Amino acid sequence: MTKPLRSLNSSEIMIKILHLSDIHMGSGFSHGKINPKTGINTRLEDFVNSLSLCIDRAIDESVDLVLFGGDAFPDATPPPFIHEAFASQFRRLADANIPTVLLVGNHDQHSQGNGGASLCIYRTLAVPKFIVGDRISTHRITTPNGEIQVLTLPWLTRSVLLTNPETEGLSLAETHSLLISKLEPILESEIRKLDPDLPTILLAHLMADRANLGAERFLAVGKGFTVPIALLHRPEFEYVALGHVHKHQNLNPTNDPPIVYPGSIDRVDFSEEKEEKGYVMIDVEKGQVNWEFCPLPVRKFCTIEVDLSEKENPQQVLIKAIEKKDIEDAVVRIIYKIRSEQIESIEMSGIHEALKPAHTYSIKAELVSQLARPRLPELGLGNTLDPLEALKTYLNNREDLRDLVGDMVDAAQNLLNQQEEIIIEVIPDEPETVVVSPKSPKTQLRLLEFPQDNKH
């Protein structure tokens, strides 16, 4: 089902474009399982299916151009079977005679740009009507509905624009400022070469300064930099097609021009659990553009978090929490908090049974060592207690020390029997900390309260 963000009015003279990005073919294998019929990880099959739906739309609607915003794979050296899965889908565009621009993203670059990019093989093989955008350049493309200009701006690292002597001794902020000052005239020079009579699209893989981040904050491997949106907000562009950020968003709601991240085509990990995935369809002519975000039916991710530490029947509470969620064929993770004395009350076979409808699942227990409880008024400041009674009061409120009460009371009694002067002290900043101290430091007994929310 299509979710329109801006009306898309077809016109014979408008150029129709499909914009997608951040495929990351080969990601997320830990969230999948081996399909016994194919021998392939199901998450790879999911990503191939999402890409196939994009290509289907491009072919079915006879688009004039496909723009890929970068990051084909998790890195620049994918296994051959993953590269083959990617190529088999894009080959369909070549077979359909649809011009395609493949922009190089940070994950497509080998060793942060030193050593080429994985997508450059398509240029070497001279795939018909395929353009690889691995440098700042303008490409004039002829389509069935007219010519269009695509200015490519691939992922840029510091080493591309600056030399080591230029950055020596500079702070991170100063280096960033210098990078922008280097990029700005290069981009301006390219813009001045544009044909003012043709529609123009900027295709860029970058981090814009207003972008709302997704999983790429964990995935980025290059030392890139944030680009001010002012560099992208230019009247020369009818549309700015971005890649890199996995969450779909338009950074310019006034649409003059639209500055759009289509987002990734499938969920890479749980950080994208609530994000809608898809691609963008565009109709463009000189001075006018209409665009529409098209969601894809990707596999659901579901997180179930439960605090069982205060529950009398942790097993029942956890199973009910699972049953409340729609986990059918979803990637599920269970995170529950539990006290050490409750561990035996969890029967894992029952949990596994409740999770059977899920595609895959993981279970993580977080051990809570001690629960917060009320302060003990008997041990408050200003109260005087017999040392042994104070110790017993303290120990009686420590469930985790219950098995040691006898030994600890005996040890304290032995200290008292030494007939030395005994001091019972409540530390002012630690009202639940009791110190039983004979004058001799060698026989000092100190009982310390553990942090209230300490976790293993």
C-alpha positions in Angstrom: 0.0 0.0 0.0 1.3 3.4 -0.9 1.5 6.2 1.6 1.5 9.5 -0.3 3.6 12.3 1.2 3.0 14.6 -1.8 0.5 14.3 -4.6 2.0 12.4 -7.6 0.3 13.7 -10.8 1.5 11.8 -13.9 2.4 13.7 -17.0 3.7 12.4 -20.3 6.4 15.1 -20.3 7.6 14.4 -16.8 10.5 12.1 -16.2 9.6 9.2 -13.8 12.3 8.1 -11.4 12.7 5.5 -8.7 15.0 6.4 -5.8 16.2 3.8 -3.3 19.2 3.5 -1.0 21.0 1.6 1.7 20.3 -2.0 0.6 23.0 -3.5 2.8 22.7 -6.9 1.1 24.1 -9.5 3.5 23.3 -7.8 6.8 21.5 -9.2 9.8 22.3 -12.9 9.3 22.2 -13.3 13.1 18.5 -12.5 13.0 17.7 -15.2 10.4 18.1 -18.9 10.0 19.0 -21.3 7.2 16.1 -22.1 4.9 16.3 -25.9 4.5 14.9 -25.7 1.0 17.4 -23.2 -0.3 20.4 -23.4 2.1 20.3 -19.6 2.3 20.0 -17.4 5.4 16.4 -16.2 5.5 17.5 -12.6 6.2 19.3 -12.6 2.9 16.1 -13.8 1.2 14.3 -11.0 2.9 16.6 -8.4 1.6 16.5 -9.9 -1.9 12.7 -9.9 -1.8 12.6 -6.2 -0.7 15.0 -5.2 -3.5 13.0 -7.4 -6.0 9.9 -5.4 -5.1 11.7 -2.1 -5.9 12.9 -3.5 -9.2 9.4 -4.9 -10.0 7.9 -1.4 -9.6 10.6 0.2 -11.8 9.9 -2.3 -14.6 6.1 -2.4 -14.2 5.8 1.4 -14.4 8.5 1.8 -17.1 10.4 4.4 -15.1 12.9 6.5 -17.0 15.7 6.3 -14.4 16.7 4.5 -11.2 18.8 6.3 -8.6 20.6 4.2 -6.0 21.9 6.3 -3.1 24.7 4.0 -2.0 25.6 1.2 0.5 25.0 -1.9 -1.5 26.6 -4.2 1.1 27.8 -4.1 4.7 31.4 -3.7 3.4 33.3 -3.4 0.1 34.2 -7.1 -0.1 31.0 -9.1 0.1 31.0 -12.9 -0.4 30.4 -13.9 -4.1 26.9 -15.3 -3.4 25.8 -12.0 -1.9 27.3 -9.9 -4.7 25.5 -12.3 -7.1 22.2 -11.8 -5.4 22.6 -8.0 -5.7 23.7 -8.2 -9.3 20.9 -10.5 -10.4 18.3 -7.9 -9.4 20.0 -4.9 -11.0 20.6 -6.9 -14.1 16.9 -6.8 -14.6 17.1 -3.0 -15.0 19.8 -3.4 -17.7 17.6 -6.0 -19.4 14.7 -3.6 -19.3 16.9 -0.8 -20.8 16.4 1.4 -17.8 19.3 3.9 -17.1 20.6 3.4 -13.5 23.0 5.5 -11.4 24.8 3.5 -8.7 26.3 5.9 -6.1 29.2 4.9 -4.0 28.5 5.0 -0.2 30.8 4.6 2.8 30.2 0.8 3.0 31.0 0.4 -0.7 34.5 1.9 -0.3 37.4 -0.4 0.4 39.6 0.8 3.3 37.9 4.2 3.6 38.3 5.0 -0.1 41.8 3.6 -0.6 41.5 0.7 -3.0 38.4 1.4 -5.0 34.7 0.6 -4.5 32.7 -2.6 -4.9 30.3 -1.0 -7.3 33.0 0.0 -9.8 32.9 -3.5 -11.3 29.7 -2.4 -13.2 31.7 0.3 -15.0 34.5 -2.1 -15.8 32.0 -4.6 -17.2 30.4 -1.7 -19.2 26.9 -2.7 -18.1 24.5 -0.9 -20.6 23.1 2.4 -19.3 24.7 1.9 -15.8 26.6 4.8 -14.3 28.8 4.5 -11.2 29.0 7.6 -9.2 32.3 7.4 -7.4 33.4 11.0 -7.9 31.8 14.5 -7.9 30.6 14.8 -11.4 27.5 15.7 -13.5 26.0 13.1 -15.8 23.7 14.1 -18.6 21.2 11.2 -19.1 18.8 10.7 -22.0 15.5 9.1 -21.1 12.4 8.3 -23.2 10.8 11.5 -21.7 13.7 13.8 -22.1 17.1 14.6 -20.8 18.0 15.1 -17.1 21.2 16.0 -15.2 22.3 14.0 -12.2 25.1 15.5 -10.1 26.8 12.7 -8.1 28.3 13.3 -4.7 29.7 10.0 -3.2 30.7 9.5 0.4 33.7 11.7 1.0 36.3 11.0 3.7 38.7 13.5 5.1 41.6 12.0 3.1 39.8 12.8 -0.2 39.7 16.5 0.4 42.6 17.1 2.8 46.2 16.2 3.3 47.7 15.3 6.6 49.8 18.5 6.8 46.6 20.5 6.4 44.9 18.9 9.4 48.0 18.6 11.7 47.3 20.2 15.0 43.6 21.0 14.2 40.7 20.2 16.5 37.8 18.1 15.3 35.7 21.2 14.9 38.4 23.0 13.0 39.0 20.0 10.7 35.2 19.8 10.0 35.1 23.5 9.1 38.1 23.1 6.8 36.4 20.1 5.1 33.3 22.1 4.3 35.4 25.0 3.0 37.1 22.6 0.6 33.9 20.9 -0.5 31.9 24.1 -1.1 33.9 25.5 -4.0 34.1 22.1 -5.7 30.3 21.7 -5.5 29.8 25.3 -6.6 32.0 24.8 -9.6 30.0 21.7 -10.7 26.7 23.5 -10.2 27.8 26.4 -12.5 28.4 23.9 -15.3 24.8 22.7 -15.2 22.5 23.3 -18.2 19.9 25.7 -16.9 17.3 24.3 -19.2 17.4 20.8 -17.9 15.9 19.4 -14.7 18.7 18.5 -12.2 18.9 16.0 -9.4 21.7 16.0 -6.8 22.4 12.3 -5.8 24.5 12.3 -2.6 25.6 9.9 0.1 26.2 12.0 3.2 25.2 12.9 6.7 23.1 16.1 6.6 23.1 18.2 9.7 19.4 18.0 10.2 19.1 14.3 9.7 17.4 12.1 12.3 19.7 9.1 12.7 19.0 5.4 12.5 21.2 2.3 12.5 23.9 4.1 10.5 25.2 5.6 13.7 26.4 2.1 14.6 27.3 1.0 11.1 29.4 3.9 9.7 32.9 2.8 9.1 34.3 5.8 7.3 35.5 9.0 8.9 33.0 11.2 7.2 31.6 14.6 8.2 28.3 16.4 8.6 27.2 18.5 5.6 25.2 21.7 6.2 21.8 21.5 4.6 22.5 25.0 3.1 24.9 23.3 0.6 22.0 21.1 -0.6 19.2 23.7 -0.6 19.9 25.2 -4.0 17.4 26.5 -6.6 19.3 24.7 -9.3 18.1 21.3 -8.0 14.6 20.0 -8.6 15.2 17.2 -6.2 18.0 16.1 -3.8 18.2 12.3 -3.6 20.1 11.3 -0.5 21.6 8.0 0.9 23.3 7.0 4.2 20.6 7.6 6.8 18.3 4.6 7.3 15.3 6.4 8.5 13.0 7.8 5.7 12.7 11.6 6.0 12.4 14.8 4.0 14.7 17.5 5.4 13.0 20.3 3.5 9.2 20.3 4.1 8.7 23.3 1.8 9.9 21.0 -1.1 12.0 23.7 -2.8 13.7 21.3 -3.5 12.7 18.2 -1.6 15.8 16.8 0.3 14.9 13.2 0.8 16.4 10.1 2.4 14.3 7.1 1.3 15.8 5.1 4.1 17.0 1.5 3.9 14.9 -1.1 2.1 14.8 -3.5 5.1 15.6 -3.6 8.8 19.3 -4.0 9.5 18.8 -4.5 13.3 16.5 -3.7 16.3 17.5 -0.1 16.2 15.2 0.1 13.1 12.4 -1.8 14.7 9.8 1.0 14.5 10.9 2.5 11.2 8.9 2.1 8.0 11.0 0.9 5.1 10.6 1.7 1.4 11.6 3.7 -1.6 10.6 6.9 -3.4 8.8 7.5 -6.7 9.4 10.8 -8.4 7.9 12.7 -11.4 10.2 15.6 -12.4 10.5 18.3 -15.1 12.3 21.6 -15.1 10.9 23.7 -12.2 8.5 21.0 -10.9 8.7 17.8 -8.9 6.2 15.5 -7.3 7.3 12.6 -5.1 5.8 9.8 -3.0 7.2 7.4 -0.4 6.3 3.8 -1.1 6.4 1.5 1.9 7.7 -2.1 1.6 6.2 -5.1 3.4 9.3 -6.0 5.4 9.6 -8.6 8.2 8.6 -7.2 11.6 11.0 -6.9 14.5 9.6 -7.1 18.0 11.1 -6.3 21.4 9.5 -7.6 24.6 10.9 -6.2 27.9 9.6 -7.4 31.2 10.6 -6.6 34.8 10.0 -9.9 36.7 11.9 -9.0 39.8 8.8 -8.0 41.8 6.5 -10.7 40.5 5.3 -13.7 42.5 5.0 -15.9 39.4 7.7 -14.7 36.9 7.1 -17.6 34.4 3.4 -16.8 34.1 4.0 -13.0 33.7 6.6 -13.6 31.0 4.5 -15.9 29.0 1.5 -13.5 29.2 3.8 -10.7 28.0 4.7 -12.8 25.0 1.1 -13.7 24.2 0.1 -10.1 24.1 2.4 -9.4 21.2 1.9 -10.4 17.5 5.1 -12.3 17.0 3.9 -14.4 14.0 7.0 -14.8 11.7 8.7 -11.9 13.4 12.3 -11.5 14.6 11.8 -11.3 18.4 14.0 -10.5 21.3 13.0 -11.1 25.0 14.7 -9.0 27.7 13.6 -9.7 31.3 14.9 -8.6 34.7 15.0 -11.2 37.5 16.4 -11.7 40.9 18.9 -14.5 41.5 16.5 -16.4 43.8 13.9 -16.3 41.1 16.0 -18.0 38.4 14.7 -21.5 39.1 11.1 -20.4 38.7 11.8 -19.8 34.9 11.1 -22.9 32.9 12.8 -22.3 29.5 10.9 -25.0 27.7 7.7 -23.1 28.3 9.2 -19.9 27.1 10.5 -21.6 23.9 7.0 -23.0 23.3 5.4 -19.6 23.6 7.9 -18.2 21.1 7.3 -20.9 18.5 5.3 -18.6 16.2 8.3 -16.2 15.8 10.6 -16.4 12.8 13.7 -16.3 15.1 14.1 -15.1 18.7 16.7 -14.4 21.3 16.3 -14.4 25.1 18.4 -12.2 27.5 18.0 -12.3 31.3 19.3 -9.3 33.3 20.1 -10.3 36.8 19.0 -7.8 39.5 21.2 -8.4 42.5 19.1 -6.5 45.1 15.8 -4.7 45.1 15.4 -1.2 46.5 13.7 -1.3 50.0 12.7 1.2 52.7 15.4 2.7 55.0 15.6 1.1 58.5 14.5 3.7 61.1 16.2 1.7 63.8 19.5 2.5 62.2 18.8 6.2 61.7 21.1 9.0 62.9 20.8 9.7 66.6 19.6 6.2 67.6 21.7 4.2 70.0 21.5 0.4 69.8 23.3 -2.5 71.4 25.9 -3.5 68.8 24.6 -7.0 68.5 21.0 -5.9 68.1 22.0 -3.4 65.5 23.7 -6.1 63.5 20.8 -8.4 63.8 18.4 -5.7 62.7 20.5 -5.0 59.6 20.9 -8.7 58.7 17.2 -9.4 59.1 16.5 -7.0 56.3 19.1 -8.5 54.0 17.5 -11.5 52.2 20.7 -12.1 50.3 22.7 -12.6 53.5 20.1 -14.7 55.3 22.2 -17.9 55.1 25.2 -16.1 56.7 23.3 -14.6 59.6 24.4 -17.2 62.2 28.1 -17.0 61.3 28.1 -13.2 61.2 26.4 -12.9 64.6 28.8 -15.4 66.1 31.8 -13.4 64.6 30.4 -10.2 66.1 29.8 -11.9 69.5 33.5 -13.1 69.4 34.6 -9.5 69.0 32.4 -8.4 71.9 33.9 -11.1 74.1 37.3 -9.7 73.6 36.2 -7.1 76.2 37.5 -4.2 74.1 35.5 -0.9 73.8 33.0 -1.4 70.9 31.8 1.5 68.9 28.5 1.2 66.9 28.5 3.8 64.1 26.0 4.7 61.4 27.8 6.5 58.6 26.0 9.9 57.9 26.1 9.6 54.1 25.3 5.9 54.2 22.4 5.5 56.7 22.1 1.7 56.0 25.8 1.1 56.6 26.7 -0.3 60.0 30.2 -0.3 61.4 31.0 -2.3 64.5 34.5 -1.2 65.6 36.6 -2.3 68.5 39.5 0.0 69.1 42.0 -2.4 67.5 41.8 -1.9 63.8 42.8 -5.5 63.3 39.4 -6.7 64.6 37.2 -4.1 62.9 34.0 -5.5 61.4 32.4 -3.4 58.6 29.1 -4.3 56.9 28.5 -2.4 53.7 25.2 -1.9 51.9 25.5 -2.7 48.2 24.2 -0.2 45.6 20.5 -0.4 45.4 20.3 -1.2 41.6 23.5 -3.1 41.2 23.4 -5.5 38.2 25.6 -8.3 37.2 
